[in-house]
Amino acid sequence: MPSIDKSLAHDRYLVRVGKTFSSLIKAAIDGVYAPTFFGDAMTAVGYSKRLRAVIQNLLLQFAEDMRLKGQERVIIDDDSLRKADPSKREISRSNFIDNVLGLVKQSRGRELPGTFNPLIVGDLFYQYSNPWKSLVDRYSEIIIDATRTSLEMAVAASADVTTCEGLLHELLYPALSRYSEALQEKVAEILRPHQQGHPITYNHYFTETVQKARQAHEKKRQARQLNAFFKIRPEAGPSFVTSPTGFNTGDLLNTLNQSTEADMDRHAYSEAVDCMEAYYKARKVVAMNVLVDNFSVLVVENCVISDLANCLSPERVMMLDDVLIGNIAAETEDPLVERRHLSESAPESVGPDADSVGESLGEDGSGRSLLHKRDSPIQEANPSNDDIAGLEKPATRTPTVLDDSWHNGNLKLSSKKKNPTKSIFADEDVDF
């Protein structure tokens, strides 16, 4: 009978912990920051607990970075008044065409001289949009780290330190690893159409952009020819001409129709660059926005956020086997007083009036009172027999040592078991 009572006590305690944890995570996901657990939003700790705010701000920044940094190079026209700055990923159009020549020579098909293989547009686009993958991967990692922070803080507010460590290593970190793997698989899926295959678009914006690019090049060429005919500085803009008072229109027509590019291959590759830029702009209008939306919904929301509140729900706790529950919830005398304090203060539900959660976390809502600010990792505690008898949990194992230190207001947990995923509770700062 004692073993049965012990098992029931473990079950009841973990169910209570799971209920509190799920309520806090759901509030963090729904953006309902009423519980005092969330503390001051203007502090690093309070902001980190507001998972929905963190995710929203990250996705807004992701969309902005995709728009501004999504292209590998920024092509500057040769007629521009400023020179290309390599430090800003800028390159002159003539230098970019020189780079294209090497790619075209390695990708020649059956095209005639002076024409280009249309498939080269796809190759140029995949190189030009290369930053898309690195941006998606970077924000995926940051979002997983932010999610881990929220989970760690919520479980630290729901359980004693020993049980918190057990839940993290036995349940929450493995769950986060599964979420991360699902995220990576979905990222690869949504990026695949933008990394391989033939260029396909039926967007009229593509043809309009190509035509406008050709018109712009022709207008600049004619402006140079007119300036030469009327002996005006080549870089001069539109001018009022009074001399010569008379001229032969045939000479003017011949001047305007003079070819300035003797290398027909180079002319063809210049048009290929126009097509690539137009294709990128067309994809930017539609595909980039679709990619941003897919990353936000199909990747972040569906693969990570949607199931967070259920990863430690009472239903899942009840499905655990007795051995695992015993490993997680077992304790020695050291955290007994702390567990009773949590058990007495844990709310049945988290809502606007759930001040008991905040009280158990300390005045600032940071959770520091749970850690018993002590000099040694495990505090020497000698509770009375009455105290021990009043608790639901018997002692069955010695807790692992915890590094009870705080970095930037966050708890750094350490154990003999390695965290399967990198934790942002380390010393490095993550700029959200």
N, C-alpha and C positions, 0 to 999 in steps of 0.2 A: 504493500500500500504506500509506503513512503515514496517509492520510485514513481508510482502513478501520480501522487500529489505533486511531486517535483515536476513531472512532465506537464501537468495541467497548469502549474504556476508559470512555467516557461511559456506555454502557449498563450496564456492570458496576457502576460507581460508583452510579448512580441506583437500580439494583435493590437494592444493599446498603442505601442510604438508605431506600428504600421499605419494605424488610423490617423495619428497625429502627423506623421510624416506625409502621408498622402494628402491630408488637408492643407498643409503648408505648401507643398509642391503645386497643388491645384490652384491655390491662391496666387502663387508666383507666376504660373502659366497664364491664368485668366486676367492677370493685371489687377487683382483686387488686393491692395496692400494695406488693408485695414488692421490685421493682427499686428500687435506691437513687436512681434518677431522681426518684422522688416526694418524697424528702426528708422534712422534718419536717411532720407534718400540722397542727401548731399554728402554723405560720407562714403568712402570706398566700400566698406562692409555693407551698408544699407543698400547701395546701388547693386552690388553683386548678388544680393538676395532677390532683387526684382528681375527675375529671369526674362519675363516678357519685355521689359524695357531694354534690357541688354540685347536681346535677340533683335528687336525692332531697330535699334540704333545700328547694330552690326549690318543688318540687311540693307538699310538705307545707305550706309557707307559703301557696302559692296556694289550696289547699283551705281553709285557715283564713281567709284574706281573703275568699274567696267566701262563707263562712258568716257572717262578721261584717260585711262591707262590701258584700254583694251587693245590698242594697236601696237605692234612691235616697233614700228618707226613712224615718225611724222614727216611726211614728204613736203619739202619747201620748194616752191617754184624757183627756177633759175633767175627769173625776172624780179624776184622779190627784193625789196630794198635792204633786207637784213640777211645775213648769212645763217646757214643752218648751224645749230648748236648741238654737237654730239652728246653733250652732257644731258640734254633734254630729249634724247632719242630722236633728234632731228637729222635729216639727210636731204641733200639737194636732189632734185629730180634727175639731173644728169648722172649723179653718182648712183642713184638707185637703179636707173636703167642699166648702168654698167654692171651692177650686181646681178640684174636679171639676165643679162647676156650669158653669164656663166651657167645659170640654171637652164636657160633655153637650149644651149648647146648640148647639155647632158640629157635633154628631154625631147630631142628632135623626133618628129614623126615623118609623115609623108607630105607635109605642107610645102607649098611652093615658096621660092625665095620672095621675100617681101611680105609674107603672111606669117601668122603664128598659130600654133596648135591651141585650140580653145581650152584644152584641158590644163594648159599652163596657168590659166586664170585661177583654177582651183588650187594648184600648188602654191601660187603666190598668196592666195587668201589664207591658206593654212599656216604659212609662215607669218603673214601679217597679223593674224589673230592668235598667235602663239600665247600671248599673256592671258588669254581667257582661262586656260587650265590652271596656271599658277595662281591666279586670283581666286578661283573656285577652291583649290586645295588649301590656300592660306586661310580663307574664311571658314572653311569646314573645320580646320584644326582649332581656330579660335572659338568657334561655336561649341565644339565638344568640350573645350577647356572651361568655357563659361557654364556649361551645363553641369560639369563635374563640380565646380565651385558651389553651385546652388544645391546640388544633392548633398554634398558634404556638410554644408551649413544647416540644411533642413534636418538631416539625421542627427547632427550634433545637438540640435534643439529638442529632439524627440526621445533620445535614449541616453543612458549613462555612458561614460567614456569607453568602458570595456565592450558593451554591447554595440556601441557605435562602430568601433573598430571591426568587430566581427561582421556586422551587417555590410560594411563597406567592402571588405575583402571577400566575403562569401556570396553576397547578392548584388550589391550596387555596382561595384567595379566590373564584374562579369557582364551585368546587364548593359553598362555603358559601352563595353567592348563590342557587344552585339549591335548596339545602336550605331557605333562607329563603322563597323563592317558593312551594315546595311546602307549607311550613308555613302561610303566609298563606292559600293556597287551601283547605287543610283546615280552618283556623280558621273561615273564612267558611262552610264547609259545616256544621260542627257547631253554629255559632251561629244559622244561618238559622231553625230551628224555634222558637227562643226570641225572635225579633225580628219575625216576621210571621205572618200566618195567623189562623185562628179559634181561640179557646181550646178545647182538647179535652183532657179527662181522664176516665178511668173509675175513678179511684182513690176508694174509699169514704172516704178521709181528707178529701176535699174536702167532701162533704155533711155529714160529722160536724163538721168545723170550722165550717161555716156555721151549723149548728144550735146549736153551743155558743156562737158569737158572739151569735146572737139571744137565747139564754137568758140570757147574761151581761148584755146590754143591758136585757132585761126585768126581770131581778132588780134591777139598779141603779135602774131607774125605779120599781119597786114599793117599794124601800127608801126612796126620797125621798118617795113618797106616804104611806107609813106614818109616817115622821117628822113629816110635816106634820099628819097626822090626830091624832097623840098629842102634838103641840106639842113635838117634840124637835128639837134643832139639826139642820139638813139634813145636815151633814157627820158627824154622830154615827153610830157603828156600831150593831150589835145591842145593845139595851138591855132591862133588866127594867123593865116599866111597872107602876106601882101606881095611876096616876090617868089617866083617870077610872075609878072602880070599876065603872061600868056604861056601856055604849055600844051604839048601834044598829048591828047587823051590816050592815044595808042601807046605812047611811051609809059604813061602812068599805068595803063592796063597791064603792059608787059612786066612792069616792075612789081605790081601786086601779085602776079602769077609766077614769079620766080620761085623755084624750089630752094629751100634753105637746108634741106637734109638730103645729101647725096646717098647716104647709106640707107637703102630701103629696109634692110633688116632692122636697123635701129629705129626707123620710123614705125615698123610693125610692132616692135617691142614696146615702144612708147604708147601705142594704142592698147597693147595688152595691159600695161600699167593702168591706163585709164579705165579699162574694163574691170581690173581687180579693185581699184578704188571705188568704182561704182557698185560693184558687187558687195564690197565691204559695207558701204553706206546703206545699200538695200537690206543687207543682213542685219546691220546695226539698228535699222528702224524696226524690223520685225523680229529677227532671230535673237538678237541680243536681249531684247525685252522679254521674249519668251524664255530665254535661258535664265534670266534673273528671276522671273516668276516661278519657273520650274524648280530652281534651286531653293527658293523660299518655301514653296508648298510641298513639292514632291520629295525633296531632300530633307530640309530642316524640319518642317512640320510633321510630315508623315513618318519619317525614319527615326526621328529623335524625340521631338517635343510631345507628340500625341500620346505616348505610352508612359511618360515619366511618372505620372501620378499613380500608375498601376504597378510599378516595379516592386513596390513594397506594400501593396494593399493588404488588408486583413484576409481577403480571399486567397491571395498567394501565400501568405504566411501559414494559413491553415493547411495548405497543400504540401508544406515542407515535411520531410521525414523527421522523426524524433531525434536521431543522432545529430543532424544538422542544426536543429533547434537547440539542442543541448550545447553544441559547440559555440553557437552564437550567444546564447543567453546565460550560460553558466558564469559564475562569479565567485570571488573570494569575499572576505569581509570588507576589503578596502572600499569598494564602491557602494556598499549597502545603503548607507545614509543618503548618498546621492540618488540612488534608484528610488528610495521611498519618497524623497522630495519630488522627483519627477512624476512618480505615480500619483501622488496627491495633487499635483498642480496641473497634470495633463488634462486638457479640455476634452469634452466629448466631441466637440466640433469646433472648427476654426471659423470665427466670424467677427464682426465688428466689436463684440463684447468679450472676446476671448483674451482678456488681459492676463490671465494666468500664465499663458505661454510666455509673454514678455517678461513677467515677473520671474519666471524660472530661468530666464536668460540674462538677467541683470538689467540695470537701469537703462543701458544703452542698446539693449537688444542684440548684443554681439555674441552672446552665448558664453562669455568668459566665466560666469559663475559656475557653469557646469564643470569647469576644468579645475576648480579649487586652486586658484593661483598659489602654487606651492613651489618650493625650491627643488625638491626631488621629483622624478617622474611619477612615482607612486607614493602617495601620502600614507604615513603610518596612522592607521585608524584603529581604534579599539572600542567599538560600540558595545553597549551593554547587552546582556542577554535578552532584556525586554525588547531592545531595538531590533535585534536579530530575529526574535520570534515573531515580531510584528510584520515581517516582510514576507512576500509571496515566494521569493526565490531562495533555494538552498545553495550553499557553496559547493561547487564541483570541480573547478579548475582555477589555476593561477592566471591572472590576466597578463597579456604581453605588455612590454614596456612601451609607454607612449612618450614621444617628445612633446611635452606640454608647452610649446612655445608658439608665439604668434608672429606672423609676418604680414605686414600691411593690414592688420586686423583680422587675418584669417588663421585658422587652426592648421598646423602642419602635423599630420598624423604619420607615424612611422611604425613599421612592424617588420618582423622577420620575413613575412610574405611581401613580395614585391607588387606594387600597384601595376596592373596590366596596362594601364594607360598613363601618360604623363600628366602630372597634376600641376595646376597653376597655383597651388599652395606653396610651391618652391619660391626661392628668393627672386626669380626673375619677374619683371613687371609685364603685364599684358595690357597694351594700350587699346582700350575699346573705343 
